[in-house]
Amino acid sequence: MTTSTAPAPPPVAPAAPGGSADLGPAGQAPAPVAPEHTPSGPGTTVVALLAAFALGLDLGLVPRVTTGLVVVGVLAPVWIGTLRRYRAAPLLLLGAVVLVVSGVVLAQWSGETHRVNHTNLQLDAILIVTAFGGLGLLLWARTVVPLRWVAAAYGLGWIAHSVLAGFGTQNPWKFGLALPTAVVVLSLCWGRRALLLVALTVLALLGAVNDYRSYTGFCLLVAAAVVWQGARRGGSRRPARLVTLVLLALVVVAGYYLGTAALTQGVLGEATAERTQTQIRQSGSLLAGGRPEWTATVRLMSERPLGYGFGVVPTTHDVSLGRQALAPLHIPTIDGYAEHFMFGGEFKLHSVAADLWSWTGVPGLLVAALMVGVVLWSLVTLLAARRAAALAVFLAVSGLWNIAFSPIASSLGDVMLSLAVLWVMTPARVDGAAPATPGARAAAAHALRVGAGRTAGRPGRRGRRGGPGGRRVPA
């Protein structure tokens, strides 16, 4: 027991949004800290959770109006003021405004040489507004409700969307239920390392059985992060962010080559092995064969670097450019895929970043780069402090994958969920009060460097996470 003359324990920063506080360097229990979310009345809690559910549901009400757009608009006066509590969040939302303006201006310019579908123009602009506005709404929700509740509510809405919309495929797990189920399960298992590892193993097996290769890889990578963070080395300093980033890059590269070898050897079944071997034989690599769209995208960028605009219909020249770029990959069905999907009535380049470029030009690429930077910076910060929750790692990996390889119409909202879950609050306003004193900010910075909390895999006390509506077409 501490006597009245004993020195007070050092101040401990609030746990970052990847985990919860643990014992300090000297083994003391942490001092009470202000939580990231401010306890609120039941009415505010219900509104925040219903808003997250409505964003995940993204149900069409009338033409061009969804539940997500409604809650974003109705609650705009509430969530706009919250943005200043997150580094670069106002910049990203300003970027969204620039995207809408750029997409409309480019469409008018492209109208001289291309046909513009004005219905798609409106839908594209509404998608941008709903997704980025939903990000702001979820960033507010995590300040009044524990983040894991926000993420679970969003995930439940996402599952409801998949069920109500119908799967239209013989693989409903891969194309409708896998990702939202992971969000809900990892939210419910928050802070329980043994339960998390069991859940991730089951999810990985379900991905393998249902031919969802990338999903299986995500789950295994998250499980490795949980184990690594739980392997405490007594008295050892935690790695700097740069070291963590390098280690993360090495793990991803090694995982790609080991995963490719495992797939070709039939670890996930003979059918998956045969498909993987065919893609590598035809295209030279698993990535080029599985996601060939970037080959055509680079060709289009070299031809028209400023992009096309909202609702622009590809011309026969655009289709020809895409086919020429895809031809060296020797994929038998690529011509039909290019004509009917990639260039069928609009540009669909199967990548959030590439689609942002085709819709909005250079501003779209800049916003995509900012999103990648936020996800990587937040993930590396949390991993370096060994406080990255399994849900945070999962959404970081899937979010980066979506930015690179998933269509914008089905995945932009999910990228916003990743951002809302991972975004680290500024230390100066982490408790929602006035800016902290220099001493408090120094203590917060020290805690993020050396870690003042229990690792994400161990029992925690609170969580936080959330983001807007869309579904994906996985590899």
Secondary structure, DSSP 8 states (H G I E B T S, - for coil): ---TTS----------TTS-----TTS--------SS----HHHHHHHHHHHHHHHH--EEETTEEHHHHHHHHTHHHHGGGGGGBTTHHHHHHHHHHHHHHHHHHHHHHTTTSEE-HHHHHHHHHHHHHHHHHHHHHHHHHHHS-HHHHHHHHHHHHHHHHHHH---SS-HIIIIIHHHHHHHHHHHTTT-HHHHHHHHHHHHHHHHHTT-HHHHHHHHHHHHHHHHHH---TT-----HHHHHHHHHHHHHHHHHHHHHHHHTTTT-HHHHHHHHHHHHHHSSHHHHH-THHHHHHHHHHH-TT---TTEE--HHHHHHHHHHHGGG--TTHHHHIIIIITSSS---SSHHHHHHHHH-HHHHHHHHHHHHHHHHHHHHHHHTT---HHHHHHHHHHHHHHHHS-HHHHHHHHHHHHHHH--B-GGGTTSSS---HHHHHHHHHHHHH--S--TTS--S--------------
